């Protein structure tokens, strides 16, 4: 197993594990460049689950995708102020195509319980005794968190979350269901957790995860410019590189 495992976010249905690694690796190396450290391609792996959300019109038909989008819209509406009446404004703000993708994703998670378990399994299967770091982006932070919490025997020196929605109220019920003294349950056997949020990244509803998981989480804020949620500027940021370099050096 590789020393660093990458876990992608949403909307990667048309990608694959090799494409993810090829896309992320240069930015990962640029983040380490700030700290005079290099990483071999063989030390990096990607856990891929995007294909689980790719519709198959030959098997399911277009009606299944439409039903998933409807279920997703209802699930989202139930969690936001204004309910279903707020969806048109959201569509106008983010674009109808983007909202359609989000509702489809939410609908698949709501109506196909096996998908979440399969995505978690993809992450767990790629973590081995040599894995020192999991770097997760966006939806991948939820998948990685669930994988680590549900498998506490999986020891991990460092978890890095980028552009994470883990602090959002509409996901807290799934990840913070047993809050004790204001602190949510820790993700399994993770030794260190570094969370990086960007100015203007709308996915980071609550950018400071330490508010929910306590001071053990090291929160950082970066400026990704007009690419607030993109993974590459997250990876090549100095603070991200510092966290990964420190773990690789055993610091």
Buried (B, 14 or more C-beta within 10 A) or exposed (E): EBBBBBBBBBBBBEBEBEBBBEBBBEBBBBBBBBBEBEBEEEBBBBBBBBBBBEBEEEEEEEEBBEBBBBBBBBBBBEEBEEEEEEBEEBBEEEEEEEBBBBBBBBBBBBBBEEBBEEBBBBBBEBBEEEBBBBBBBBBBBBBBBBBBBEBEEBBBBBBBBBBBBBBBEBBBEEBBEEEEEEBBBBBBBBEBBBBBBBEEBEBBBBBBBBBBBBEEBBBBBBEBEEEBBBBBBBBBBEBBBBBBBBBBEEE
